[in-house]
Amino acid sequence: MTYDPRTIAFLAEVLYPPTQVVPDVVQGIHNSLFQQPELGYQSFQVAQDGIHLTNMPETPGSVSSVTFLPDRLILREELRATTLDDFATRLVNVAGISLEALQIPVSIAQQFVIRSLVTPRHVRDSREFLSQRLMSGSMDHWGKFDRPFESLGFRYTFPQHDDRPELFNLRIETWNQDPRSVWIENVGSFTQPVPIAEMPQLGAHLISTYQFLTGPVCEFIQEFDTP
């Protein structure tokens, strides 16, 4: 038995030394990206919280954007038909074009966020699955609160060790929009500098974060998904 996780969000933060982000330079980046349909953004906006390039929502709540801040780029693709390969391609190219235009030679650290949903096969309500399977509790134990709970979850931290330089922060929770689904978020933090000439490493870090969620995390959850 294997799960087929449905990924609902990809995020990436590409950190660099503090710099002045000039709107005219970002406008040039916007124009360069717009020439490539698979990378382009439709809108350009200068706001108090950064300079934003965005695409129109495909569905209510969906996001496709890159935000330029004095110390980082933030790329987001949420609730869209974006695959891992799609986001990796966008990440590597947008980061490379942007850092070159901003004259930033290196990314000093990176952080990646993957959010996915899985549906247990033998328990219809994720609250029951998490409270009685992952936590191995019983309704008698939960009854001590003397009131029902709407959501619950778990948090785990997997630090750097041996030859694995990344840190993973994992959350496994119920998802109020669909009580059948288990919501999983993995945040991968990487602290090694990546020179602009080696931007494909960002794609490798993203894939590592994704594979930890779809591999060991899903295998762990499946151990509790029994008749």
C-alpha positions in Angstrom: 0.0 0.0 0.0 1.4 3.4 -1.0 -0.1 6.9 -0.8 -0.3 9.2 -3.8 0.2 12.6 -2.0 -1.6 15.6 -3.6 0.8 18.6 -3.3 -1.1 21.8 -2.7 1.8 24.3 -2.2 5.4 24.8 -3.1 7.4 27.7 -1.5 11.0 28.7 -1.7 13.1 31.4 0.0 16.4 32.2 -1.5 18.4 34.3 1.0 21.3 36.7 0.1 23.3 39.4 1.7 21.2 42.6 2.4 21.0 44.7 -0.7 19.0 47.6 -2.1 16.3 46.2 -4.4 15.7 48.8 -7.1 12.2 48.8 -8.7 13.6 49.5 -12.2 15.9 46.5 -11.9 13.0 44.3 -10.9 11.0 45.7 -13.7 13.7 44.5 -16.0 13.6 41.1 -14.4 9.8 41.0 -15.0 10.3 41.9 -18.6 12.9 39.1 -19.1 10.7 36.5 -17.5 7.7 37.6 -19.4 9.5 36.6 -22.6 9.4 32.9 -21.4 5.8 31.8 -20.9 6.7 29.0 -18.5 8.5 31.5 -16.2 6.6 34.7 -16.7 4.4 36.7 -14.4 1.6 38.9 -15.5 1.7 41.7 -12.9 4.3 44.0 -11.4 3.6 45.8 -8.1 5.8 47.9 -5.7 4.3 47.7 -2.2 5.4 48.3 1.4 6.0 44.6 1.9 8.2 44.1 -1.2 8.1 44.1 -4.9 5.8 41.5 -6.2 5.4 39.7 -9.6 2.2 37.7 -9.7 -0.1 35.7 -12.0 -3.8 35.8 -11.9 -5.4 33.1 -9.7 -6.6 30.0 -11.4 -9.0 29.2 -8.6 -10.1 31.0 -5.4 -7.1 31.1 -3.0 -4.5 30.1 -5.6 -1.2 32.0 -5.7 1.6 32.3 -8.2 4.2 34.9 -7.3 7.8 35.9 -6.6 8.5 38.6 -4.0 11.7 40.6 -3.9 12.9 41.7 -0.4 16.1 43.3 0.7 17.5 40.0 1.9 15.6 37.3 -0.1 13.4 36.1 -2.9 10.2 34.3 -2.1 8.6 32.1 -4.7 5.1 30.7 -4.2 2.9 28.3 -6.1 -0.2 27.4 -4.1 -3.4 25.5 -5.0 -2.3 25.4 -8.7 -1.7 22.6 -11.2 2.1 22.9 -10.5 4.3 19.8 -10.5 7.6 19.4 -8.7 9.4 19.7 -12.0 7.5 22.8 -12.9 8.4 24.5 -9.7 12.0 23.4 -9.8 12.4 24.8 -13.3 10.8 28.1 -12.2 12.9 28.3 -9.1 16.3 27.7 -10.7 15.7 30.1 -13.6 13.9 32.9 -11.7 16.6 32.8 -9.0 19.4 32.8 -11.5 18.0 35.6 -13.6 17.2 37.7 -10.6 20.5 37.3 -8.7 22.4 38.2 -11.9 20.3 41.3 -12.5 20.6 42.4 -8.8 24.4 41.7 -9.0 24.2 39.3 -6.1 26.9 36.6 -6.6 25.7 34.0 -4.0 22.7 32.8 -2.1 23.8 32.4 1.5 21.0 30.0 2.6 17.7 28.6 1.3 14.4 27.3 2.7 11.8 25.2 0.9 8.2 24.4 1.9 6.2 21.5 0.6 2.5 21.0 1.7 0.6 17.9 0.6 -2.5 15.9 1.5 -2.9 12.2 1.9 -6.2 10.3 2.6 -6.0 7.3 5.0 -7.6 4.2 3.6 -9.0 2.7 6.7 -10.2 5.7 8.8 -12.6 8.2 7.3 -11.9 11.1 9.7 -8.4 12.4 10.0 -9.1 13.5 13.5 -9.8 10.0 14.5 -6.7 8.8 12.6 -4.3 11.2 14.3 -5.8 11.0 17.8 -6.3 7.2 17.9 -3.6 5.9 15.5 -0.6 8.2 15.5 -1.1 9.1 19.1 -2.4 5.7 20.1 -5.0 7.3 22.4 -8.6 6.3 23.0 -11.8 8.3 23.2 -11.7 7.9 27.0 -8.4 9.8 27.1 -9.7 12.6 24.9 -12.9 12.8 26.9 -11.0 14.3 29.8 -11.1 17.6 28.0 -14.9 17.4 28.3 -15.4 19.0 24.9 -14.8 18.0 21.3 -11.7 19.1 19.4 -11.8 20.4 15.8 -8.2 19.9 14.8 -4.9 18.5 16.1 -1.5 17.8 14.9 2.1 16.8 15.5 5.5 18.6 15.0 8.8 17.0 14.5 12.3 18.4 13.9 15.1 16.4 12.2 18.4 18.2 12.6 21.5 18.1 10.5 23.6 15.0 11.1 26.4 12.9 9.4 26.5 13.7 5.7 23.0 15.3 5.7 23.4 19.1 5.9 19.7 20.0 5.8 17.3 20.5 8.7 13.7 19.4 8.3 10.7 20.7 10.3 7.7 18.5 9.8 4.0 19.0 10.7 1.3 16.4 10.4 -2.2 17.8 11.0 -5.9 17.5 10.3 -7.2 19.7 7.5 -10.4 21.5 8.2 -11.3 21.9 4.5 -11.6 18.1 4.2 -11.9 16.0 7.4 -10.8 12.9 5.5 -7.4 14.3 4.5 -4.2 14.5 6.5 -2.3 17.7 5.9 1.6 17.4 5.8 4.1 20.2 5.7 7.9 19.7 5.4 10.2 22.7 5.7 13.7 22.1 4.5 16.4 24.5 5.6 19.8 24.6 3.9 22.6 26.8 5.2 25.4 26.2 2.6 26.1 29.1 0.2 25.2 28.5 -3.4 27.0 30.6 -6.0 25.0 32.0 -8.9 26.7 29.6 -11.3 25.4 26.7 -9.3 21.7 27.5 -9.1 20.6 24.0 -10.1 21.6 23.1 -6.5 18.4 24.9 -5.5 16.4 22.4 -7.5 18.3 19.5 -5.8 17.5 20.9 -2.4 13.8 21.3 -3.3 13.6 17.7 -4.5 15.3 16.5 -1.3 12.6 18.3 0.7 9.9 16.9 -1.4 11.2 13.3 -1.3 11.5 13.3 2.5 7.7 14.0 2.6 6.7 11.6 -0.1 9.1 8.9 1.1 9.9 8.4 4.8 7.0 10.6 6.1 4.3 8.8 4.1 5.8 5.5 4.9 5.7 6.4 8.6 2.0 7.4 8.3 1.1 4.2 6.4 2.3 2.1 9.4 -0.7 3.3 11.3 -3.2 3.0 8.4 -4.4 -0.5 9.0 -7.8 -2.2 9.1 
